[in-house]
């Protein structure tokens, strides 16, 4: 195999690491790929680490020991999250996003690969250091950002649905009450989806009164799993008291003025 020069190795190693966030690769793996010494790979990784730090592209982390290696950590620091959430607020605070019912159109944000990737990284960053086995969401608008959160954490994603499918096998159903209008809804999840004793992070696009999050909490108890965190893209200031006590949001929605076409939204990191 033709020898790969330093610039080429740096590009390939960077691509492998960023395509597989939070997955450890041994130095031996890269030595085998490029047929070179560990010292050479170590120098390459030091260069990549410095470049990523200088340009705010995440962190290249190393793990010592026999099972150690190197991995890419895409998580954001507080300052990066603050800047990004301010950018989100400026994107959302547009008159043409207002729907006559008083809702805000966000589908284009949630289904944008670029924005949903950043949203997922920001949400994952808020739970950095938390032991997590699964990222859980409910269909359908929360799926893109939950998937990107799961990718950043390198954890499997599980989707809770309102109806089961033939391919689900045995499922557990849970009735829950929405906090905003006290309507009874149903959610379900296959019994094989989550292992007993798992630690679960719930991710959703929006929270008003917290009824869905409370339903997920109750559903996880049926699976004998622990809900260790709740993260949402956007939460409303009212009602102030939610059905779930502990959650984190990227942005707060205060008021929607349909007459003056003004959305009062701000970063949770201000």
PASEBA-1860 file (N, C-alpha, C; in nm, 3 decimals):
! residues 270
1> XXXXXXXX> 0.085/-0.120/0.000/0.000/0.000/0.000/0.089/0.125/0.000 ~ 0.053/0.222/-0.081/0.132/0.344/-0.091/0.128/0.421/0.042 ~ 0.246/0.470/0.082/0.256/0.546/0.205/0.173/0.674/0.197 ~ 0.107/0.705/0.305/0.025/0.825/0.312/0.103/0.933/0.386 ~ 0.110/1.050/0.327/0.183/1.160/0.389/0.105/1.216/0.508 ~ 0.172/1.298/0.588/0.115/1.351/0.712/-0.019/1.421/0.689 ~ -0.026/1.509/0.590/-0.151/1.582/0.564/-0.264/1.485/0.532 ~ -0.231/1.381/0.456/-0.333/1.282/0.421/-0.379/1.205/0.543
9> XXXXXXXX> -0.285/1.166/0.629/-0.322/1.093/0.751/-0.410/1.179/0.841 ~ -0.374/1.306/0.854/-0.453/1.397/0.938/-0.596/1.407/0.887 ~ -0.612/1.419/0.756/-0.746/1.429/0.699/-0.827/1.302/0.719 ~ -0.764/1.186/0.698/-0.835/1.059/0.712/-0.870/1.030/0.857 ~ -0.774/1.052/0.948/-0.801/1.029/1.091/-0.912/1.122/1.140 ~ -0.907/1.248/1.099/-1.011/1.344/1.138/-1.147/1.297/1.089 ~ -1.154/1.248/0.966/-1.281/1.202/0.910/-1.334/1.082/0.987 ~ -1.247/0.987/1.019/-1.289/0.867/1.091/-1.341/0.904/1.230
17> XXXXXXXX> -1.270/0.991/1.298/-1.310/1.029/1.434/-1.441/1.106/1.436 ~ -1.456/1.204/1.346/-1.578/1.285/1.346/-1.699/1.209/1.295 ~ -1.676/1.107/1.213/-1.788/1.023/1.167/-1.836/0.927/1.275 ~ -1.756/0.911/1.380/-1.789/0.817/1.487/-1.768/0.883/1.624 ~ -1.850/0.982/1.659/-1.830/1.056/1.785/-1.831/0.964/1.907 ~ -1.744/0.993/2.001/-1.737/0.921/2.128/-1.713/0.771/2.113 ~ -1.655/0.731/2.002/-1.613/0.593/1.984/-1.461/0.587/1.989 ~ -1.408/0.502/2.076/-1.264/0.496/2.096/-1.197/0.413/1.987
25> XXXXXXXX> -1.093/0.470/1.929/-1.008/0.399/1.833/-0.869/0.387/1.892 ~ -0.812/0.268/1.890/-0.678/0.250/1.943/-0.576/0.307/1.845 ~ -0.460/0.344/1.897/-0.353/0.391/1.810/-0.308/0.279/1.717 ~ -0.317/0.156/1.767/-0.280/0.040/1.684/-0.367/0.032/1.560 ~ -0.495/0.067/1.575/-0.586/0.066/1.460/-0.534/0.157/1.349 ~ -0.495/0.278/1.385/-0.445/0.371/1.284/-0.307/0.330/1.234 ~ -0.228/0.267/1.320/-0.098/0.216/1.276/-0.117/0.110/1.167 ~ -0.217/0.024/1.185/-0.245/-0.079/1.086/-0.298/-0.019/0.956
33> XXXXXXXX> -0.380/0.086/0.969/-0.436/0.150/0.850/-0.326/0.213/0.765 ~ -0.232/0.279/0.830/-0.131/0.355/0.757/0.007/0.287/0.755 ~ 0.019/0.173/0.825/0.146/0.101/0.828/0.258/0.193/0.876 ~ 0.239/0.249/0.995/0.340/0.339/1.050/0.349/0.320/1.201 ~ 0.443/0.386/1.263/0.469/0.369/1.406/0.367/0.447/1.491 ~ 0.353/0.404/1.617/0.263/0.472/1.709/0.306/0.616/1.733 ~ 0.436/0.639/1.736/0.485/0.776/1.759/0.440/0.869/1.648 ~ 0.434/0.818/1.526/0.389/0.898/1.413/0.241/0.933/1.427
41> XXXXXXXX> 0.160/0.832/1.466/0.016/0.854/1.485/-0.006/0.951/1.600 ~ 0.071/0.939/1.707/0.056/1.029/1.822/0.080/1.173/1.781 ~ 0.181/1.196/1.698/0.208/1.332/1.650/0.094/1.383/1.564 ~ 0.039/1.296/1.480/-0.075/1.335/1.396/-0.195/1.376/1.483 ~ -0.221/1.298/1.586/-0.336/1.325/1.673/-0.315/1.454/1.751 ~ -0.193/1.480/1.793/-0.163/1.608/1.861/-0.193/1.726/1.769 ~ -0.160/1.712/1.642/-0.188/1.818/1.544/-0.338/1.836/1.526 ~ -0.410/1.725/1.515/-0.556/1.731/1.497/-0.620/1.795/1.620
49> XXXXXXXX> -0.574/1.756/1.739/-0.629/1.811/1.864/-0.614/1.963/1.868 ~ -0.496/2.010/1.829/-0.470/2.154/1.831/-0.557/2.228/1.730 ~ -0.573/2.170/1.611/-0.657/2.232/1.508/-0.801/2.241/1.553 ~ -0.853/2.133/1.611/-0.993/2.130/1.655/-1.016/2.231/1.768 ~ -0.921/2.242/1.859/-0.934/2.338/1.968/-0.932/2.482/1.917 ~ -0.842/2.508/1.825/-0.826/2.645/1.773/-0.949/2.691/1.696 ~ -1.018/2.599/1.630/-1.132/2.637/1.546/-1.267/2.597/1.606 ~ -1.267/2.559/1.734/-1.392/2.529/1.803/-1.471/2.416/1.741
57> XXXXXXXX> -1.402/2.309/1.701/-1.467/2.197/1.631/-1.494/2.078/1.722 ~ -1.483/2.098/1.853/-1.495/1.986/1.945/-1.358/1.949/1.997 ~ -1.352/1.840/2.072/-1.227/1.801/2.135/-1.185/1.661/2.094 ~ -1.056/1.643/2.077/-0.999/1.511/2.056/-0.947/1.464/2.191 ~ -1.006/1.358/2.244/-0.973/1.310/2.378/-0.895/1.179/2.369 ~ -0.809/1.157/2.465/-0.734/1.032/2.472/-0.767/0.958/2.601 ~ -0.765/0.827/2.594/-0.791/0.740/2.708/-0.669/0.651/2.726 ~ -0.611/0.652/2.845/-0.492/0.573/2.870/-0.528/0.431/2.909
65> XXXXXXXX> -0.429/0.345/2.914/-0.451/0.207/2.955/-0.460/0.112/2.838 ~ -0.473/-0.017/2.871/-0.475/-0.122/2.768/-0.593/-0.106/2.673 ~ -0.707/-0.061/2.727/-0.826/-0.046/2.644/-0.842/0.098/2.593 ~ -0.736/0.176/2.606/-0.745/0.317/2.571/-0.727/0.344/2.423 ~ -0.725/0.471/2.392/-0.712/0.514/2.254/-0.749/0.659/2.241 ~ -0.811/0.694/2.131/-0.847/0.832/2.102/-0.991/0.836/2.052 ~ -1.062/0.945/2.085/-1.198/0.960/2.035/-1.230/1.108/2.018 ~ -1.335/1.131/1.937/-1.380/1.267/1.910/-1.498/1.300/1.998
73> XXXXXXXX> -1.487/1.410/2.072/-1.595/1.458/2.158/-1.655/1.583/2.094 ~ -1.777/1.574/2.038/-1.836/1.687/1.966/-1.909/1.787/2.056 ~ -1.905/1.765/2.187/-1.986/1.846/2.277/-1.938/1.991/2.282 ~ -2.033/2.080/2.312/-2.005/2.224/2.317/-1.979/2.268/2.460 ~ -1.902/2.375/2.475/-1.890/2.437/2.607/-2.003/2.538/2.625 ~ -2.015/2.596/2.744/-2.127/2.686/2.773/-2.128/2.808/2.681 ~ -2.011/2.860/2.649/-2.005/2.977/2.563/-2.051/2.945/2.422 ~ -2.015/2.826/2.372/-2.058/2.785/2.239/-2.208/2.762/2.236
81> XXXXXXXX> -2.263/2.701/2.343/-2.408/2.681/2.349/-2.480/2.815/2.355 ~ -2.426/2.908/2.432/-2.487/3.040/2.443/-2.493/3.109/2.307 ~ -2.382/3.106/2.233/-2.379/3.168/2.101/-2.476/3.101/2.006 ~ -2.480/2.967/2.012/-2.569/2.894/1.921/-2.715/2.918/1.953 ~ -2.751/2.919/2.082/-2.892/2.940/2.118/-2.937/3.083/2.084 ~ -2.846/3.179/2.094/-2.881/3.315/2.050/-2.907/3.317/1.900 ~ -2.826/3.243/1.826/-2.848/3.233/1.681/-2.983/3.168/1.652 ~ -3.017/3.063/1.728/-3.146/2.997/1.712/-3.261/3.093/1.736
89> XXXXXXXX> -3.249/3.173/1.842/-3.355/3.268/1.875/-3.376/3.369/1.763 ~ -3.268/3.415/1.703/-3.281/3.511/1.593/-3.345/3.447/1.471 ~ -3.322/3.317/1.452/-3.384/3.245/1.340/-3.533/3.225/1.365 ~ -3.568/3.192/1.491/-3.708/3.164/1.524/-3.791/3.291/1.533 ~ -3.730/3.399/1.581/-3.804/3.524/1.601/-3.825/3.596/1.468 ~ -3.910/3.536/1.385/-3.946/3.593/1.256/-4.098/3.591/1.239 ~ -4.158/3.700/1.196/-4.305/3.706/1.185/-4.364/3.596/1.098 ~ -4.292/3.556/0.992/-4.349/3.455/0.903/-4.347/3.315/0.963
97> XXXXXXXX> -4.290/3.299/1.082/-4.294/3.169/1.149/-4.422/3.152/1.231 ~ -4.495/3.258/1.249/-4.616/3.250/1.331/-4.731/3.190/1.252 ~ -4.794/3.089/1.312/-4.911/3.025/1.255/-5.034/3.087/1.321 ~ -5.144/3.106/1.247/-5.262/3.174/1.302/-5.307/3.126/1.439 ~ -5.286/2.999/1.470/-5.330/2.945/1.599/-5.241/2.990/1.715 ~ -5.131/3.061/1.683/-5.039/3.105/1.786/-4.918/3.015/1.802 ~ -4.913/2.911/1.721/-4.797/2.822/1.724/-4.685/2.878/1.637 ~ -4.566/2.818/1.652/-4.449/2.861/1.577/-4.404/2.748/1.485
105> XXXXXXXX> -4.379/2.782/1.360/-4.334/2.683/1.262/-4.185/2.656/1.281 ~ -4.149/2.531/1.314/-4.008/2.497/1.337/-3.963/2.373/1.259 ~ -4.051/2.320/1.173/-4.016/2.197/1.102/-3.887/2.209/1.023 ~ -3.866/2.325/0.959/-3.746/2.341/0.878/-3.620/2.340/0.963 ~ -3.630/2.381/1.089/-3.515/2.378/1.179/-3.487/2.235/1.225 ~ -3.592/2.166/1.264/-3.577/2.031/1.318/-3.527/1.933/1.213 ~ -3.568/1.955/1.088/-3.531/1.861/0.982/-3.415/1.911/0.897 ~ -3.350/2.016/0.941/-3.228/2.061/0.875/-3.111/1.980/0.930
113> XXXXXXXX> -3.037/1.906/0.847/-2.925/1.825/0.897/-2.823/1.909/0.972 ~ -2.796/2.030/0.922/-2.694/2.114/0.985/-2.740/2.164/1.121 ~ -2.863/2.217/1.128/-2.911/2.272/1.255/-2.943/2.163/1.356 ~ -3.005/2.053/1.311/-3.039/1.946/1.405/-2.912/1.883/1.464 ~ -2.805/1.878/1.385/-2.678/1.827/1.437/-2.627/1.916/1.550 ~ -2.634/2.047/1.531/-2.589/2.140/1.635/-2.682/2.135/1.756 ~ -2.812/2.125/1.731/-2.908/2.115/1.842/-2.878/1.990/1.925 ~ -2.855/1.878/1.855/-2.823/1.754/1.924/-2.696/1.764/2.006
121> XXXXXXXX> -2.593/1.828/1.950/-2.467/1.844/2.023/-2.487/1.932/2.146 ~ -2.568/2.038/2.131/-2.594/2.127/2.245/-2.672/2.056/2.355 ~ -2.774/1.979/2.316/-2.853/1.905/2.416/-2.766/1.800/2.485 ~ -2.685/1.729/2.408/-2.597/1.628/2.466/-2.499/1.691/2.564 ~ -2.453/1.812/2.531/-2.354/1.880/2.615/-2.409/1.911/2.753 ~ -2.539/1.936/2.762/-2.599/1.970/2.891/-2.603/1.851/2.986 ~ -2.581/1.730/2.931/-2.582/1.610/3.014/-2.446/1.540/3.012 ~ -2.344/1.618/2.983/-2.208/1.566/2.978/-2.168/1.509/3.115
129> XXXXXXXX> -2.117/1.388/3.116/-2.079/1.322/3.240/-2.189/1.238/3.301 ~ -2.311/1.251/3.251/-2.424/1.174/3.302/-2.418/1.032/3.243 ~ -2.440/0.931/3.325/-2.443/0.793/3.276/-2.574/0.771/3.201 ~ -2.564/0.738/3.073/-2.681/0.724/2.986/-2.667/0.597/2.903 ~ -2.773/0.519/2.896/-2.774/0.398/2.813/-2.856/0.417/2.686 ~ -2.963/0.496/2.693/-3.049/0.519/2.577/-3.092/0.665/2.571 ~ -3.111/0.713/2.450/-3.177/0.841/2.427/-3.318/0.809/2.376 ~ -3.420/0.859/2.445/-3.559/0.828/2.413/-3.630/0.953/2.367
137> XXXXXXXX> -3.716/0.939/2.268/-3.800/1.050/2.223/-3.937/0.996/2.184 ~ -4.029/1.087/2.154/-4.162/1.047/2.108/-4.178/1.092/1.963 ~ -4.255/1.015/1.887/-4.276/1.054/1.749/-4.359/1.183/1.744 ~ -4.335/1.272/1.645/-4.240/1.254/1.538/-4.138/1.368/1.532 ~ -4.175/1.488/1.576/-4.089/1.605/1.556/-3.962/1.601/1.640 ~ -3.965/1.524/1.748/-3.845/1.515/1.830/-3.740/1.420/1.777 ~ -3.776/1.339/1.677/-3.686/1.235/1.629/-3.554/1.289/1.575 ~ -3.553/1.391/1.487/-3.424/1.435/1.431/-3.325/1.483/1.537
145> XXXXXXXX> -3.372/1.563/1.632/-3.277/1.616/1.731/-3.240/1.509/1.833 ~ -3.331/1.415/1.860/-3.296/1.305/1.949/-3.191/1.215/1.884 ~ -3.205/1.193/1.754/-3.108/1.111/1.682/-2.970/1.176/1.685 ~ -2.966/1.308/1.665/-2.838/1.379/1.668/-2.780/1.383/1.810 ~ -2.866/1.389/1.911/-2.819/1.382/2.049/-2.758/1.245/2.077 ~ -2.829/1.140/2.030/-2.779/1.003/2.047/-2.647/0.985/1.974 ~ -2.635/1.045/1.857/-2.510/1.035/1.781/-2.395/1.100/1.855 ~ -2.420/1.218/1.910/-2.316/1.289/1.984/-2.271/1.211/2.106
153> XXXXXXXX> -2.365/1.140/2.170/-2.333/1.062/2.289/-2.290/0.920/2.256 ~ -2.306/0.880/2.129/-2.278/0.743/2.085/-2.363/0.642/2.162 ~ -2.493/0.672/2.170/-2.588/0.585/2.239/-2.704/0.553/2.144 ~ -2.771/0.439/2.164/-2.886/0.406/2.079/-3.006/0.496/2.108 ~ -3.086/0.522/2.005/-3.208/0.602/2.022/-3.330/0.510/2.016 ~ -3.427/0.540/2.099/-3.552/0.464/2.104/-3.668/0.561/2.084 ~ -3.762/0.525/1.995/-3.876/0.610/1.966/-4.002/0.552/2.030 ~ -4.066/0.630/2.116/-4.195/0.593/2.174/-4.304/0.639/2.079
161> XXXXXXXX> -4.397/0.549/2.046/-4.501/0.580/1.948/-4.639/0.584/2.015 ~ -4.737/0.637/1.940/-4.873/0.638/1.993/-4.952/0.515/1.952 ~ -4.899/0.439/1.855/-4.960/0.313/1.814/-4.849/0.213/1.784 ~ -4.873/0.089/1.816/-4.771/-0.014/1.790/-4.781/-0.062/1.645 ~ -4.674/-0.129/1.600/-4.670/-0.188/1.467/-4.653/-0.338/1.481 ~ -4.688/-0.411/1.375/-4.679/-0.557/1.379/-4.536/-0.603/1.408 ~ -4.439/-0.526/1.362/-4.299/-0.563/1.379/-4.246/-0.533/1.519 ~ -4.328/-0.472/1.606/-4.283/-0.437/1.740/-4.284/-0.555/1.836
169> XXXXXXXX> -4.365/-0.655/1.807/-4.381/-0.764/1.902/-4.465/-0.719/2.021 ~ -4.434/-0.770/2.138/-4.507/-0.734/2.259/-4.473/-0.590/2.299 ~ -4.576/-0.513/2.332/-4.553/-0.373/2.367/-4.620/-0.341/2.501 ~ -4.571/-0.237/2.563/-4.633/-0.184/2.685/-4.699/-0.051/2.650 ~ -4.828/-0.039/2.686/-4.902/0.085/2.662/-4.911/0.165/2.792 ~ -4.911/0.297/2.774/-4.923/0.386/2.888/-5.015/0.503/2.852 ~ -5.119/0.523/2.931/-5.203/0.642/2.915/-5.143/0.755/2.997 ~ -5.145/0.874/2.939/-5.094/0.990/3.012/-5.181/1.111/2.982
177> XXXXXXXX> -5.174/1.210/3.067/-5.257/1.330/3.054/-5.168/1.447/3.013 ~ -5.205/1.513/2.906/-5.130/1.630/2.863/-5.149/1.742/2.965 ~ -5.042/1.810/2.995/-5.050/1.914/3.098/-5.117/2.041/3.053 ~ -5.122/2.063/2.919/-5.175/2.190/2.869/-5.327/2.192/2.859 ~ -5.388/2.077/2.820/-5.534/2.077/2.804/-5.601/1.957/2.870 ~ -5.525/1.881/2.949/-5.579/1.767/3.025/-5.643/1.661/2.938 ~ -5.595/1.646/2.817/-5.643/1.539/2.730/-5.568/1.410/2.760 ~ -5.638/1.298/2.748/-5.575/1.168/2.769/-5.519/1.117/2.636
185> XXXXXXXX> -5.392/1.083/2.636/-5.327/1.027/2.518/-5.262/0.894/2.555 ~ -5.218/0.823/2.452/-5.157/0.692/2.473/-5.019/0.687/2.408 ~ -4.923/0.627/2.478/-4.792/0.602/2.420/-4.758/0.455/2.442 ~ -4.672/0.401/2.356/-4.638/0.260/2.370/-4.493/0.236/2.325 ~ -4.438/0.127/2.375/-4.299/0.094/2.345/-4.282/-0.058/2.352 ~ -4.212/-0.118/2.254/-4.187/-0.262/2.258/-4.109/-0.302/2.383 ~ -4.142/-0.417/2.438/-4.076/-0.463/2.560/-3.928/-0.489/2.538 ~ -3.887/-0.513/2.413/-3.747/-0.540/2.383/-3.664/-0.412/2.365
193> XXXXXXXX> -3.730/-0.297/2.365/-3.661/-0.172/2.329/-3.560/-0.128/2.432 ~ -3.591/-0.148/2.561/-3.506/-0.098/2.669/-3.485/-0.208/2.772 ~ -3.360/-0.228/2.808/-3.328/-0.331/2.906/-3.357/-0.284/3.048 ~ -3.392/-0.379/3.132/-3.419/-0.351/3.273/-3.296/-0.289/3.338 ~ -3.318/-0.184/3.418/-3.209/-0.119/3.489/-3.136/-0.013/3.408 ~ -3.184/0.016/3.287/-3.116/0.113/3.201/-3.138/0.256/3.251 ~ -3.046/0.343/3.212/-3.056/0.486/3.242/-3.089/0.559/3.112 ~ -3.194/0.639/3.117/-3.255/0.694/2.995/-3.254/0.846/2.997
201> XXXXXXXX> -3.220/0.904/2.882/-3.230/1.049/2.862/-3.344/1.076/2.764 ~ -3.441/1.156/2.804/-3.554/1.191/2.718/-3.528/1.324/2.649 ~ -3.541/1.325/2.516/-3.519/1.444/2.435/-3.645/1.473/2.355 ~ -3.688/1.602/2.354/-3.806/1.639/2.277/-3.785/1.780/2.221 ~ -3.869/1.816/2.125/-3.855/1.948/2.062/-3.920/2.059/2.142 ~ -4.024/2.025/2.222/-4.105/2.132/2.283/-4.164/2.083/2.414 ~ -4.170/2.173/2.511/-4.239/2.143/2.637/-4.324/2.262/2.678 ~ -4.450/2.234/2.706/-4.538/2.338/2.759/-4.563/2.314/2.907
209> XXXXXXXX> -4.639/2.210/2.939/-4.666/2.181/3.080/-4.594/2.055/3.129 ~ -4.532/1.981/3.038/-4.454/1.866/3.079/-4.530/1.735/3.084 ~ -4.649/1.730/3.024/-4.729/1.608/3.028/-4.662/1.491/2.958 ~ -4.601/1.517/2.842/-4.534/1.410/2.769/-4.415/1.356/2.848 ~ -4.335/1.447/2.905/-4.220/1.405/2.984/-4.264/1.322/3.105 ~ -4.375/1.363/3.167/-4.427/1.286/3.281/-4.473/1.148/3.234 ~ -4.533/1.141/3.116/-4.573/1.011/3.060/-4.453/0.922/3.036 ~ -4.343/0.980/2.986/-4.221/0.903/2.964/-4.165/0.853/3.097
217> XXXXXXXX> -4.168/0.937/3.199/-4.122/0.898/3.331/-4.199/0.776/3.381 ~ -4.331/0.779/3.368/-4.415/0.667/3.412/-4.389/0.543/3.327 ~ -4.371/0.563/3.196/-4.345/0.450/3.107/-4.213/0.383/3.141 ~ -4.111/0.461/3.170/-3.981/0.404/3.204/-3.988/0.323/3.333 ~ -4.074/0.363/3.424/-4.091/0.287/3.547/-4.147/0.148/3.518 ~ -4.231/0.138/3.416/-4.284/0.008/3.375/-4.173/-0.081/3.321 ~ -4.071/-0.019/3.263/-3.956/-0.094/3.211/-3.848/-0.113/3.318 ~ -3.875/-0.065/3.438/-3.777/-0.067/3.547/-3.647/0.001/3.503
225> XXXXXXXX> -3.666/0.111/3.429/-3.554/0.194/3.383/-3.562/0.329/3.453 ~ -3.448/0.396/3.463/-3.442/0.524/3.533/-3.432/0.640/3.433 ~ -3.521/0.734/3.446/-3.513/0.856/3.366/-3.415/0.951/3.434 ~ -3.296/0.967/3.376/-3.190/1.044/3.441/-3.182/1.187/3.391 ~ -3.260/1.222/3.286/-3.256/1.358/3.236/-3.363/1.383/3.133 ~ -3.406/1.508/3.125/-3.502/1.553/3.024/-3.446/1.679/2.959 ~ -3.431/1.676/2.828/-3.380/1.792/2.756/-3.470/1.827/2.639 ~ -3.501/1.956/2.624/-3.587/2.000/2.515/-3.524/2.118/2.442
233> XXXXXXXX> -3.561/2.131/2.317/-3.514/2.246/2.240/-3.576/2.374/2.293 ~ -3.709/2.372/2.314/-3.781/2.493/2.352/-3.882/2.460/2.461 ~ -3.890/2.546/2.563/-3.989/2.532/2.668/-4.059/2.665/2.691 ~ -4.187/2.660/2.725/-4.263/2.782/2.751/-4.245/2.826/2.895 ~ -4.248/2.956/2.917/-4.238/3.008/3.053/-4.365/2.980/3.132 ~ -4.478/2.971/3.063/-4.606/2.942/3.128/-4.664/2.811/3.073 ~ -4.718/2.726/3.160/-4.726/2.745/3.305/-4.589/2.730/3.370 ~ -4.566/2.809/3.472/-4.436/2.806/3.540/-4.412/2.671/3.607
241> XXXXXXXX> -4.518/2.614/3.662/-4.506/2.484/3.729/-4.537/2.373/3.628 ~ -4.438/2.291/3.598/-4.453/2.181/3.504/-4.488/2.052/3.578 ~ -4.532/1.953/3.503/-4.565/1.824/3.562/-4.440/1.743/3.595 ~ -4.326/1.790/3.548/-4.199/1.726/3.581/-4.106/1.835/3.634 ~ -4.034/1.806/3.740/-3.958/1.909/3.810/-3.825/1.942/3.743 ~ -3.753/1.841/3.701/-3.615/1.859/3.657/-3.604/1.840/3.505 ~ -3.576/1.948/3.435/-3.554/1.940/3.290/-3.462/2.054/3.248 ~ -3.406/2.041/3.128/-3.319/2.144/3.074/-3.367/2.182/2.935
249> XXXXXXXX> -3.357/2.310/2.905/-3.400/2.360/2.774/-3.292/2.449/2.715 ~ -3.290/2.456/2.582/-3.195/2.544/2.514/-3.248/2.686/2.506 ~ -3.379/2.700/2.477/-3.437/2.834/2.466/-3.571/2.838/2.539 ~ -3.605/2.956/2.588/-3.733/2.979/2.656/-3.825/3.059/2.564 ~ -3.949/3.015/2.555/-4.052/3.089/2.482/-4.141/3.157/2.585 ~ -4.140/3.291/2.584/-4.217/3.366/2.682/-4.358/3.393/2.630 ~ -4.369/3.473/2.526/-4.501/3.506/2.470/-4.497/3.506/2.318 ~ -4.614/3.483/2.259/-4.631/3.493/2.114/-4.740/3.595/2.089
257> XXXXXXXX> -4.701/3.712/2.038/-4.793/3.822/2.012/-4.840/3.814/1.867 ~ -4.956/3.751/1.846/-5.006/3.731/1.710/-5.051/3.861/1.645 ~ -5.087/3.961/1.723/-5.132/4.089/1.668/-5.015/4.168/1.611 ~ -4.909/4.179/1.691/-4.792/4.257/1.648/-4.685/4.170/1.582 ~ -4.717/4.041/1.565/-4.624/3.949/1.500/-4.487/3.949/1.569 ~ -4.490/3.929/1.701/-4.367/3.930/1.778/-4.357/3.804/1.863 ~ -4.242/3.736/1.850/-4.216/3.617/1.930/-4.111/3.652/2.035 ~ -4.149/3.643/2.161/-4.057/3.674/2.270/-3.986/3.545/2.312
265> XXXXXX> -3.867/3.526/2.260/-3.792/3.404/2.285/-3.649/3.442/2.319 ~ -3.587/3.367/2.412/-3.450/3.400/2.450/-3.374/3.275/2.493 ~ -3.242/3.286/2.489/-3.154/3.174/2.523/-3.163/3.143/2.671 ~ -3.161/3.013/2.704/-3.159/2.970/2.843/-3.022/2.991/2.906 ~ -2.925/3.036/2.826/-2.789/3.054/2.875/-2.753/3.201/2.891 ~ -2.850/3.289/2.884/-2.822/3.432/2.902/-2.797/3.463/3.049
END
